[in-house]
Amino acid sequence: MCDSCGCGDPRVVSVDLHQRILQANDSAARHNREHFASQGLVAINLMGSPGSGKTALLEATARAGASGLKLAALSGDLATDHDGERLRAAGIPAATITTGSACHLDATMVHRALHQLDCRDRDLLFIENVGNLVCPAVYDLGQQANVVALSVTEGEDKPLKYPVMFRTANLVVLTKADLLPYLEVKMSAMEEALAKVMPRPAIIKLSARTGDGLTQWLGWLDELVVRQHRAFALPANATPGE
C-alpha cells in the first residue's frame, strides 16, 4: 500500500487528506515546470508496468542519437540503482530516486533529484516513473508530456483495466513488438482498446531490440521539443497559438 496516496482508497487515507497531498504536489509541480522552462528543458513522464521496457526504450533512444537531442533521466524505483546504471552506461546522465515503499514518484521527489543532475545543456529529461499502471498517473511532476510504455506481452485488455493511466497519456509506445509473431495477441484489439480510453489516440509500435519504430519515436520527440520550445518563448500572459 502506498504510504502517501493510499492508492486512492479513502478508507486508508481520508479524502480531505488526499486532496491536501495532491494540492501540495501540484504546487511543487508548478515549481518544477518553471524550472524546466527556465532551462528550455522538455520533461517527459515515462510510465508503465514493471518490465514493460521503459529503460530499454531509453537505451535504444540514446543509441539512435535521438536526432541530435541531448537526453537526461531520472529513474524511479523502490530500491537499487540498476536502471540508473543502465542509463548512464548508455550515455544518458541519470540520477536515481529510490522511493522505499511508495508506488509512484511525486513532484517533490523530482525536485530534490534535479539537484543531483546537471541538465543545463540537455534538451529532454525523461522521468522514468516507478513501474505501476495506477498511482503514477495521478501525480503531476511538472512534465510537458506523458508517455506510457505498454509491452505487447501484457495483453490486449490492459488499457481497459487501467483506464486512468491511458487517459492521461499523450503517447503510448507498444514495446517488444518483435515478439508479436510468437504471441496470441491481436494488434487490432490492442489498438481498439487504446482508442476507447485515450482522448486522442497516439500509438507507436516499437522494438528496442531491432530498432523498428525508432524513427517514428524520434520524430515524435523532435516535434515535442520544437513545440515546447515555442511555448517556453511565449510571454507569461500569452497562450500557445497567439
C-alpha positions as CSV (number, residue, x, y, z in Angstrom):
1,M,0.0,0.0,0.0
2,C,1.3,3.4,-1.0
3,D,2.3,5.5,2.1
4,S,1.4,8.8,0.6
5,C,-1.6,8.4,-1.6
6,G,-3.4,5.4,-0.1
7,C,-3.7,4.1,-3.7
8,G,-7.0,6.1,-3.9
9,D,-8.6,4.2,-1.1
10,P,-10.4,6.7,1.2
11,R,-10.6,4.0,3.9
12,V,-6.8,4.2,4.2
13,V,-6.3,7.9,3.5
14,S,-9.2,10.3,4.0
15,V,-10.5,12.2,1.0
16,D,-9.6,15.5,2.7
17,L,-6.0,14.4,3.4
18,H,-5.7,13.0,-0.1
19,Q,-6.8,16.4,-1.5
20,R,-4.2,18.2,0.6
21,I,-1.5,15.9,-0.5
22,L,-2.4,16.5,-4.2
23,Q,-2.6,20.2,-3.6
24,A,0.9,20.3,-2.1
25,N,2.1,18.1,-5.0
26,D,0.6,20.4,-7.6
27,S,2.4,23.4,-6.0
28,A,5.7,21.6,-6.3
29,A,4.9,20.5,-9.9
30,R,4.4,24.2,-10.8
31,H,7.8,25.0,-9.4
32,N,9.3,22.1,-11.4
33,R,7.6,23.4,-14.6
34,E,9.0,26.8,-14.1
35,H,12.4,25.3,-13.6
36,F,12.2,23.2,-16.8
37,A,11.0,26.3,-18.8
38,S,13.9,28.4,-17.5
39,Q,16.3,25.9,-18.8
40,G,14.5,25.1,-22.0
41,L,14.2,21.5,-20.8
42,V,11.3,19.4,-22.0
43,A,10.3,16.8,-19.3
44,I,8.5,13.6,-20.2
45,N,6.9,11.4,-17.5
46,L,7.6,7.8,-18.8
47,M,5.2,5.4,-17.1
48,G,4.4,1.7,-17.5
49,S,4.4,-1.7,-15.7
50,P,7.5,-3.3,-14.3
51,G,9.2,-5.0,-17.2
52,S,7.3,-3.0,-19.9
53,G,10.6,-1.9,-21.4
54,K,10.9,1.7,-20.2
55,T,14.7,1.6,-19.6
56,A,15.2,-0.4,-22.8
57,L,13.3,2.3,-24.7
58,L,15.6,5.0,-23.3
59,E,18.7,2.9,-24.1
60,A,17.6,2.5,-27.7
61,T,16.8,6.2,-27.9
62,A,20.3,7.0,-26.8
63,R,21.9,4.5,-29.2
64,A,19.9,6.1,-32.1
65,G,21.3,9.5,-31.2
66,A,17.8,10.9,-30.6
67,S,18.1,13.1,-33.8
68,G,20.8,15.1,-32.1
69,L,18.7,15.8,-29.0
70,K,20.6,15.6,-25.7
71,L,19.0,13.4,-23.1
72,A,19.0,13.2,-19.3
73,A,17.0,11.0,-17.0
74,L,15.6,10.5,-13.5
75,S,14.9,6.8,-12.7
76,G,12.4,5.9,-10.0
77,D,12.3,2.5,-8.3
78,L,11.5,1.2,-4.8
79,A,15.1,0.1,-4.4
80,T,18.5,-0.3,-6.2
81,D,20.2,1.9,-8.8
82,H,20.1,-0.8,-11.5
83,D,18.2,1.2,-14.1
84,G,20.2,4.3,-13.4
85,E,23.4,2.3,-14.0
86,R,22.0,1.1,-17.3
87,L,21.1,4.6,-18.4
88,R,24.5,6.0,-17.6
89,A,26.1,3.1,-19.4
90,A,24.1,4.1,-22.5
91,G,25.5,7.6,-22.2
92,I,22.5,9.3,-20.6
93,P,23.3,11.5,-17.5
94,A,21.0,9.9,-14.9
95,A,20.1,10.1,-11.2
96,T,18.1,7.5,-9.3
97,I,15.1,8.2,-7.0
98,T,14.5,5.3,-4.6
99,T,11.1,5.6,-3.0
100,G,11.3,2.8,-0.4
101,S,7.6,1.8,-0.4
102,A,5.9,4.5,-2.5
103,C,4.4,3.2,-5.7
104,H,5.0,6.4,-7.7
105,L,7.1,9.5,-7.9
106,D,5.8,12.9,-6.8
107,A,6.9,16.4,-7.7
108,T,8.9,16.9,-4.5
109,M,11.0,13.8,-5.2
110,V,11.7,15.0,-8.7
111,H,12.6,18.5,-7.4
112,R,15.1,17.0,-4.9
113,A,16.6,14.7,-7.6
114,L,17.1,17.6,-10.0
115,H,19.8,19.0,-7.7
116,Q,21.8,15.8,-8.3
117,L,21.7,16.1,-12.1
118,D,23.2,18.8,-14.3
119,C,20.6,19.4,-17.1
120,R,21.9,22.8,-18.3
121,D,22.9,21.6,-21.7
122,R,20.1,18.9,-22.1
123,D,17.1,19.1,-24.4
124,L,15.0,16.2,-22.9
125,L,14.5,15.0,-19.4
126,F,12.9,11.6,-19.1
127,I,11.4,10.9,-15.7
128,E,11.2,7.1,-15.6
129,N,8.5,6.5,-13.1
130,V,8.1,3.6,-10.7
131,G,6.7,0.5,-12.5
132,N,3.0,0.7,-11.9
133,L,-0.2,1.2,-14.0
134,V,-2.2,3.0,-11.3
135,C,-0.6,5.7,-9.0
136,P,1.9,7.4,-11.3
137,A,-1.0,8.7,-13.5
138,V,-2.4,10.7,-10.6
139,Y,0.7,12.8,-9.7
140,D,1.7,15.8,-11.8
141,L,5.5,16.1,-11.8
142,G,5.7,19.3,-13.8
143,Q,6.2,17.4,-17.1
144,Q,5.3,18.6,-20.5
145,A,4.1,15.1,-21.8
146,N,3.1,11.7,-20.5
147,V,4.3,8.6,-22.4
148,V,3.2,5.1,-21.4
149,A,5.3,2.1,-22.4
150,L,2.9,-0.8,-22.9
151,S,4.5,-4.2,-23.8
152,V,2.7,-6.3,-26.3
153,T,3.3,-9.2,-23.8
154,E,1.0,-7.6,-21.3
155,G,-2.1,-8.4,-23.3
156,E,-4.8,-6.6,-25.2
157,D,-7.0,-5.6,-22.2
158,K,-4.6,-3.5,-20.1
159,P,-5.9,-0.2,-21.4
160,L,-9.5,-1.2,-20.4
161,K,-8.4,-2.5,-17.0
162,Y,-6.3,0.6,-16.1
163,P,-8.0,3.4,-18.0
164,V,-6.8,6.3,-15.8
165,M,-3.2,5.7,-16.9
166,F,-4.1,5.8,-20.6
167,R,-6.5,8.7,-20.3
168,T,-3.6,10.9,-19.3
169,A,-1.2,9.7,-22.0
170,N,-0.1,11.9,-24.8
171,L,1.5,8.8,-26.5
172,V,1.6,5.1,-25.9
173,V,4.6,3.2,-27.1
174,L,3.8,-0.5,-27.8
175,T,7.1,-2.1,-26.8
176,K,8.7,-5.5,-27.6
177,A,6.9,-5.5,-30.9
178,D,9.4,-8.1,-32.2
179,L,7.7,-10.7,-30.1
180,L,4.3,-10.3,-31.8
181,P,4.9,-13.3,-34.1
182,Y,5.2,-15.5,-31.0
183,L,2.2,-14.2,-29.1
184,E,-1.5,-14.8,-29.3
185,V,-2.1,-11.0,-29.3
186,K,-4.0,-9.1,-31.9
187,M,-2.7,-5.7,-32.6
188,S,-6.1,-4.5,-33.9
189,A,-7.6,-5.5,-30.5
190,M,-4.9,-3.6,-28.6
191,E,-5.3,-0.5,-30.7
192,E,-9.1,-0.7,-30.4
193,A,-8.8,-0.8,-26.6
194,L,-6.4,2.2,-26.5
195,A,-8.8,4.1,-28.8
196,K,-11.6,3.6,-26.3
197,V,-9.7,5.2,-23.3
198,M,-7.3,7.7,-24.9
199,P,-8.9,11.1,-25.7
200,R,-6.5,11.5,-28.6
201,P,-5.1,8.1,-29.5
202,A,-1.4,8.3,-30.4
203,I,0.4,4.9,-30.7
204,I,3.8,3.9,-31.9
205,K,4.7,0.2,-32.3
206,L,8.4,-0.2,-31.4
207,S,11.1,-2.8,-30.8
208,A,14.1,-1.6,-28.8
209,R,15.9,-4.8,-29.8
210,T,15.5,-4.5,-33.6
211,G,15.0,-0.7,-33.9
212,D,11.7,-1.0,-35.7
213,G,9.6,2.1,-34.9
214,L,12.5,4.1,-33.5
215,T,12.4,6.6,-36.4
216,Q,8.7,7.4,-35.7
217,W,9.5,7.7,-31.9
218,L,12.4,10.1,-32.6
219,G,10.3,12.2,-34.9
220,W,7.6,12.5,-32.2
221,L,10.3,13.6,-29.7
222,D,11.6,16.2,-32.2
223,E,8.1,17.6,-32.7
224,L,7.5,17.8,-29.0
225,V,10.7,19.7,-28.3
226,V,10.1,22.2,-31.1
227,R,6.5,22.7,-29.9
228,Q,7.5,23.1,-26.2
229,H,10.4,25.5,-27.0
230,R,7.9,27.7,-28.8
231,A,5.7,27.6,-25.7
232,F,8.6,28.4,-23.4
233,A,9.3,31.5,-25.5
234,L,5.8,32.9,-25.1
235,P,5.2,35.8,-22.7
236,A,3.9,34.7,-19.3
237,N,0.4,36.0,-20.1
238,A,0.2,34.5,-23.6
239,T,-1.2,31.2,-24.6
240,P,0.1,28.9,-27.4
241,G,-1.4,29.8,-30.8
242,E,-1.5,33.6,-30.0
